[in-house]
Amino acid sequence: MTKEDGIPIKSDKKYESIPPSSPLYLHPSESPNLSLSQIIFDGNNYALWADAIRNGLDAKNKLNFIEGTVKKPVILEGEEETLEAVAWRQCNAMVKAWLRNAIDPKLHPSIAFSGTVVEIWKELRDRYATGNAPRVHQLKNDLNECKQKKNQSVVEYYTQLKSIWDELANYSAVPQCTCGASAAIIKEKEEEKVHQFLMGLDNNLYGHVRSNLLMEDEVASLSRVYAIVLREERHRAITKEKEELAEAAMAVRLTGSVNNSDGESAKDGENTKVIRCTYCNKLWHTEDNCWEKLRIKGRGRGRGRHGSRGRGGRGRGGFNQQAHAAAVKEGESQSQAFTADEMIQLRSLLNNKAEKRSVKHV
């Protein structure tokens, strides 16, 4: 627009705008309240935070602002701001706001008077990115002590390991080459991760899986090892659910027999009496029928005059056969159809177990 004799006249020049492909372009939906990453910089996690911020700015096509490749347009004295100068000033202010949103408020005063984004980024890098040796030492110590805890799932354990591996990779990058040495180094590091993952697994639960994997001629990949261990965990979970169902069914049958002997019956919703062995501390049987106690007593009955083990019904083999026959007989008696009252009790027990499991996961 120009003025001539006080009357505005439209120019023939088309209205200029910043193309969307330019780093100076701001989408209408972008605002200073935007959060680039859920990771908040607190002064101790610079490497992890910086990688997340660079990824977020790259997605917004604003990575050039922290790298300093987008220079501020020079405006001579007396000249008006160009379209590029206005766009650069707005983008610089927007990226500064995004950085402040990803920094702990207690660190804001240290960057409050920095003029440009590249100055803020350089100041944070010079202040917090130095001295990597203590952090590397701490990460390797954490890696050495990383073990699967009790009741910790394989997914949680692997995630904990992988976070340490990824941060360590930022401090020790494999150099690129054309001779093939880098591929050999990467393969060696992959095998080292496999051994670290297997060493930290719960030995009681996955010791046999570890032995089978190490017996192979060639070390399997980390993804395959993880998939095998995860499959074993899921198989154990299914088996445990079946055992809990069998326990619940046995509880209903045993408590029902106890109630019937007393002349009473359990009502729907009431807590059933829990039977616990005083010898082995296990549920749903008494000390008189404890198989552990009977097995220990049966060890000494089959010995001969010179201490040798006997044969037939007096030895261990005979005792085991008797115990197996008793177990089969008990299983057959338990496999009979449940009555209506027993089904009500069984449904109540299963519902209580499901409620406790859901509360635990919440």
C-alpha positions in Angstrom: 0.0 0.0 0.0 1.2 3.5 -0.9 -0.2 6.9 -0.3 -0.6 9.5 -3.0 -2.3 12.9 -2.1 -3.5 11.2 1.1 -5.5 8.5 -0.8 -4.3 4.9 -0.2 -3.6 3.1 -3.5 -3.3 -0.7 -3.7 0.0 -2.0 -5.0 0.2 -4.5 -7.9 2.7 -6.5 -5.9 1.2 -9.8 -4.6 0.9 -10.3 -0.8 4.0 -12.1 0.5 3.9 -15.0 2.9 6.3 -17.5 4.4 6.1 -20.9 2.7 5.3 -23.9 5.0 8.5 -25.6 4.1 10.6 -22.8 5.5 11.9 -22.9 9.1 10.5 -19.4 9.6 7.0 -20.7 9.1 4.7 -20.9 12.2 1.5 -23.0 12.0 -1.6 -21.3 13.4 -2.0 -24.1 15.9 1.4 -23.6 17.5 1.5 -21.6 20.8 4.0 -20.7 23.5 2.4 -23.2 25.8 3.4 -26.2 23.7 5.5 -28.9 25.4 8.1 -30.5 23.1 8.9 -33.4 25.5 7.6 -35.0 28.7 11.2 -35.0 30.0 11.9 -32.0 32.1 15.5 -30.8 32.4 16.6 -30.6 36.1 20.3 -30.1 35.7 21.3 -33.8 35.9 19.7 -35.4 32.8 21.1 -33.2 30.0 21.9 -35.9 27.5 18.5 -37.5 27.6 16.7 -34.1 27.6 18.8 -32.7 24.8 18.0 -35.6 22.6 14.3 -35.3 23.2 14.3 -31.6 22.5 16.3 -32.0 19.3 13.8 -34.6 18.2 10.8 -32.3 19.0 12.3 -29.3 17.2 13.2 -31.4 14.2 9.6 -32.5 14.0 8.6 -28.8 14.0 11.2 -27.8 11.4 12.9 -25.6 14.0 16.1 -27.5 14.6 18.1 -24.9 12.7 17.4 -22.3 15.5 19.4 -24.2 18.1 22.1 -25.1 15.6 22.4 -21.4 14.6 22.1 -22.1 10.8 19.1 -19.7 10.5 20.7 -16.3 10.9 18.9 -13.2 12.1 18.2 -10.9 9.2 20.2 -7.7 9.3 18.1 -4.5 9.3 19.9 -1.3 8.6 19.1 1.8 10.6 16.1 3.6 9.2 14.8 0.6 7.2 11.6 -1.2 8.0 11.5 -4.8 9.1 11.2 -7.3 6.3 8.8 -10.2 6.3 11.7 -12.6 7.0 12.9 -10.5 9.9 9.4 -10.5 11.5 9.1 -14.2 11.0 12.5 -14.9 12.5 11.7 -12.8 15.6 8.5 -14.6 16.1 10.0 -18.1 15.6 12.9 -17.2 18.0 10.4 -16.1 20.7 8.3 -19.3 20.1 11.2 -21.7 20.4 12.5 -19.9 23.6 9.1 -20.4 25.2 9.2 -24.1 24.2 12.6 -24.5 25.8 11.4 -22.8 29.1 8.5 -25.2 29.2 10.9 -28.2 29.2 13.2 -26.8 31.9 12.7 -26.9 35.6 11.4 -23.5 36.9 14.3 -23.3 39.4 16.7 -23.0 36.4 14.8 -20.3 34.6 16.7 -17.4 36.2 20.0 -18.7 34.7 18.6 -18.3 31.1 16.2 -15.4 31.6 18.4 -12.8 29.9 19.7 -14.8 27.0 18.7 -13.1 23.8 18.4 -15.9 21.2 17.7 -19.6 21.2 21.2 -20.5 20.0 22.6 -18.5 23.0 20.4 -20.4 25.5 21.3 -23.7 23.9 25.0 -23.0 23.9 24.9 -21.9 27.5 23.1 -25.0 28.7 25.5 -27.3 26.6 28.6 -25.6 28.0 27.3 -25.8 31.5 25.8 -29.3 31.8 27.3 -31.4 28.9 30.8 -31.4 30.3 32.2 -34.0 32.6 30.7 -37.1 31.0 33.1 -39.5 32.8 31.2 -39.5 36.2 27.9 -40.1 34.4 29.3 -42.9 32.3 30.7 -44.5 35.5 27.3 -44.2 37.2 25.5 -45.7 34.2 27.9 -48.7 34.1 27.5 -49.2 37.8 23.7 -49.2 37.4 24.0 -51.6 34.5 26.1 -54.0 36.7 23.5 -53.9 39.5 20.4 -54.1 37.3 18.7 -57.4 38.2 15.1 -58.6 37.9 13.4 -57.9 41.2 10.8 -60.1 42.8 7.4 -59.8 41.2 8.9 -57.6 38.5 7.8 -58.4 34.9 10.2 -59.1 32.1 8.9 -56.0 30.3 9.7 -53.7 33.2 13.2 -55.3 33.7 14.0 -55.0 30.0 12.8 -51.4 29.8 15.1 -50.5 32.7 18.0 -52.2 31.0 17.3 -50.5 27.6 17.2 -47.0 29.1 20.7 -47.5 30.4 21.9 -48.9 27.1 20.5 -46.0 25.1 22.0 -43.4 27.4 25.4 -45.1 27.3 25.2 -45.1 23.5 25.1 -41.3 23.5 28.5 -41.2 25.1 30.2 -43.9 23.0 29.2 -43.8 19.3 30.6 -46.5 17.0 32.7 -44.8 14.2 31.7 -45.4 10.7 34.1 -47.1 8.3 34.2 -48.9 5.0 36.3 -51.9 6.1 33.5 -53.6 7.9 35.0 -53.2 11.4 32.0 -51.1 12.6 29.6 -54.0 11.8 31.8 -56.4 13.9 31.8 -53.9 16.8 28.0 -53.5 16.7 27.6 -57.3 16.6 29.9 -57.7 19.6 28.0 -55.0 21.6 24.7 -56.8 20.7 26.0 -60.1 22.1 27.1 -58.3 25.3 23.6 -56.9 25.8 22.2 -60.5 25.4 24.5 -61.7 28.2 23.7 -58.8 30.4 20.0 -59.4 29.9 20.3 -63.1 30.7 22.5 -62.6 33.8 19.9 -60.3 35.4 16.9 -62.6 35.0 15.4 -64.4 38.0 17.4 -67.6 38.3 14.5 -69.6 39.9 12.1 -68.7 37.1 14.2 -68.5 34.0 17.4 -70.5 34.8 16.4 -73.3 32.5 15.6 -70.9 29.6 19.0 -69.2 30.1 20.8 -72.6 29.9 18.9 -73.6 26.7 19.8 -70.3 25.0 23.5 -70.5 26.0 23.7 -74.1 24.7 23.1 -72.9 21.1 26.1 -72.8 18.8 25.6 -69.1 18.1 24.4 -66.4 20.4 20.8 -65.4 19.4 19.9 -61.8 18.8 18.6 -59.7 21.6 15.1 -59.5 20.1 14.8 -63.3 19.8 16.1 -63.8 23.3 13.6 -61.3 24.7 10.7 -62.9 22.8 11.6 -66.4 24.2 11.8 -65.2 27.8 8.5 -63.2 27.4 6.8 -66.3 26.0 8.0 -68.3 29.0 6.6 -65.6 31.4 3.2 -65.7 29.7 3.1 -69.5 29.9 3.8 -69.3 33.6 1.0 -66.7 34.0 -1.4 -69.1 32.3 -0.3 -72.0 34.4 -0.6 -70.0 37.6 -4.2 -69.0 36.7 -5.1 -72.7 36.3 -3.5 -73.6 39.6 -5.5 -70.8 41.3 -8.7 -72.1 39.8 -7.8 -75.7 41.0 -7.1 -74.3 44.5 -10.4 -72.4 44.5 -12.3 -75.6 43.5 -10.5 -77.6 46.2 -11.3 -74.9 48.7 -15.0 -75.1 47.9 -15.0 -78.9 48.1 -13.1 -79.0 51.4 -14.9 -76.2 53.1 -18.2 -77.7 51.9 -17.3 -81.0 53.5 -16.3 -79.3 56.8 -19.5 -77.3 56.9 -21.6 -80.4 56.1 -19.9 -82.3 59.0 -20.8 -79.5 61.3 -24.4 -79.4 60.1 -24.0 -75.9 58.5 -23.6 -74.7 54.9 -21.8 -71.7 53.6 -24.0 -68.9 52.3 -23.3 -66.8 49.2 -21.0 -63.9 50.0 -19.8 -65.3 53.4 -16.1 -66.0 53.9 -15.3 -69.7 53.9 -13.0 -71.2 56.5 -9.4 -71.6 55.2 -7.7 -74.9 56.0 -3.9 -74.7 56.5 -1.5 -77.5 57.3 0.4 -76.9 60.5 3.4 -79.0 59.1 4.1 -77.5 55.7 2.1 -74.3 56.0 0.2 -75.0 52.7 -3.5 -74.6 52.2 -6.4 -77.0 51.8 -5.2 -80.0 53.8 -4.4 -80.9 57.4 -1.3 -82.3 59.0 -2.8 -85.8 59.1 -3.1 -85.8 55.3 0.1 -83.9 54.6 2.0 -85.5 51.7 5.3 -83.9 52.7 5.2 -85.3 56.2 4.2 -88.8 54.9 7.0 -88.7 52.3 9.7 -87.8 54.9 8.4 -90.6 57.2 8.4 -93.1 54.4 12.1 -92.5 53.6 13.3 -94.6 56.6 10.9 -97.5 56.2 12.4 -99.0 53.2 16.0 -99.4 54.5 17.4 -102.9 55.1 19.7 -104.2 57.8 22.8 -102.6 56.2 21.1 -99.3 55.4 20.3 -100.2 51.8 17.0 -99.1 50.4 14.4 -101.8 50.3 12.2 -102.9 47.5 8.5 -103.3 47.0 5.8 -101.8 49.2 8.3 -101.1 52.1 10.8 -99.0 50.1 10.6 -95.5 48.7 9.2 -96.8 45.4 6.4 -98.6 47.1 5.6 -95.5 49.2 5.6 -93.3 46.1 3.2 -95.7 44.4 0.9 -95.5 47.4 1.1 -91.7 47.5 0.5 -91.5 43.7 -2.5 -93.8 44.1 -3.9 -91.7 46.9 -3.5 -88.6 44.9 -5.2 -90.1 41.9 -8.1 -91.3 44.1 -8.4 -87.8 45.6 -8.3 -86.2 42.2 -11.1 -88.5 41.0 -13.2 -87.6 44.0 -12.6 -83.9 43.3 -13.5 -84.2 39.7 -17.1 -85.1 40.5 -19.8 -82.5 39.6 -20.2 -79.6 42.0 -23.5 -79.0 43.7 -25.4 -75.7 43.4 -24.1 -74.5 46.8 -20.5 -75.4 45.8 -20.8 -73.5 42.5 -21.9 -70.4 44.4 -18.9 -70.7 46.8 -16.5 -71.3 43.9 -17.9 -68.2 42.0 -17.5 -66.1 45.1 -13.9 -67.2 45.6 -13.0 -66.5 42.0 -14.6 -63.0 42.1 -12.6 -62.2 45.3 -9.4 -63.2 43.6 -10.2 -61.1 40.5 -11.0 -58.1 42.6 -7.7 -58.4 44.6 -5.8 -58.7 41.3 -7.4 -55.7 39.8 -6.7 -53.6 42.9 -3.1 -54.7 42.9 -2.6 -53.6 39.3 -4.3 -50.2 39.9 
